[in-house]
Amino acid sequence: DKISPFLDPGPCTKPNSLAILQLSRDNLLPVYLQVPSGEHDGYAEGAVVNTRFGSFPHSTMLGVPWGSQIRASKVDTGSRGRKRKREMTDDPGREGTGASGREPEDLAGAANGDSVVAVKQAVADSSGFIHILPPTPELWTTSLPHRTQVVYTPDYSYILHRIRARPGSVLIEAGAGSGSFTHASVRAVYNGYPTDGQPKGKVFSFEFHEQRYHKMKQEIADHGLEGIVQLTHRDVYNGGFLVDGKSPEADAVFLDLPAPWEALPHLSRRKPQTSRDTSDPTTEAGWVSPLNPQKSVYICTFSPCIEQVTRTVSAMRRLGWVDIDMVEVSNRKLHVSRERIGLNLSSDRGVNNSPRDVEEAIARLAEIESRFREHAGQPRRADDNRDSEEEEDQPAKKDDFGAKRDVNFAEDQSSSSTPPWMEGRLITRGEPEIKSHTSYLVFAVLPREWTEEDEAAAAAMYPCGM
Ligand code: SAM
């Protein structure tokens, strides 16, 4: 079995393997690195990633340690520059805003016309850079091609913990959608390739949309996950969760479906008595459960509306699930920094700490220098005259974008022995925008069944009643 780069990326980038290019903080681009064949597009350097930060031939990104900074290529044939302009125009969504690399500003203008010389010059002047990162479920969630709404990291990390997904677990997932949750669950259940007798962690994934199924199948193969994810093209409301007529023997379940209550009857230990099953000729004795008979099964359903939650909970109760509860993950990012004494927080600039004018900037710099000198044991200079009396410390209600944010201040504990970087009050600001698919998570447990035989086996194992 080929080991997936998601599970073991190794120390360096490899040919024909997935890498995540970080163009700027939130602008990630998944790329399969190709070995230059000399044939690709007719250019010697082979495939090239063209971005607003410059051109990056795959050849410059192969065999480098993960996390490396890659500089934009200075090589250009002129016609590639024109091609790049076309690609950049065709794909504006890939253009970042905050640059990790410097944008070759004159490139677009140069490539607009037919001046090959101008394009060459623009490329030569380019000093843009990107970083090359190993694929992880988190980076894949941020960069994957969206075919549906996806489950984001704050939700799936909590869900996987609650459904006890761990190395060796067998997890049922429906629907697969864009595969965001699938990648995270694979990492959770993966336990290498165990020797005989040990359970092999596996994800049984189901998707009824044909195109999504095929796309996902291809991705699983491309990511080297075929041995760990088994994808089935199926409507689980009608077809249930058996694979080739056999039970996956799952101990964890995640349902991201519009109507989880339609799928729940199939996740029973015995043939459920529901209207759907009246046409099912299988007898109670011939019915196969997709669940592990030896373990309690942990489930999570993911639904955006409370009405869906109500119906799901009601079906769970009828089908014998216990410990049912609902959680909404309300994730917030906190920006933590130190605000030095001297910040005029009562001004209409809110918590914006930018100096008002050049004079204020110079005064602040002098103050910082003075504190550094003081910390280094040097005396304050006569012109180190800024004192805290001119400051007022009032929490602001708005930041400089006018957005309402929570601003929390901790007491300033600074003293003369405090190093400069520890001075000031610790401030946390909540960021209002966070990418998280807000849904209600319903959790429940289906206890394992305990038979007379189990009782006898337990008694034999622990004769003293332990
Ligand atoms: N959890 C996925 C992710 O993180 O990328 C997103 C799932 S998406 C919101 C829901 C998926 O369920 C869709 O792709 C849809 O086609 C699929 N689906 C809906 N009803 C289904 C059914 N009865 N059987 C199987 N899949 C179904």
Residues whose N, C-alpha, C, O or C-beta is under 5 A from the ligand:
A	BS01	SAM	T148 Q149 V150 V151 A174 G175 A176 G177 S178 G179 S180 F181 F206 E207 F208 H209 R212 R234 D235 V236 Y237 D256 L257 P258
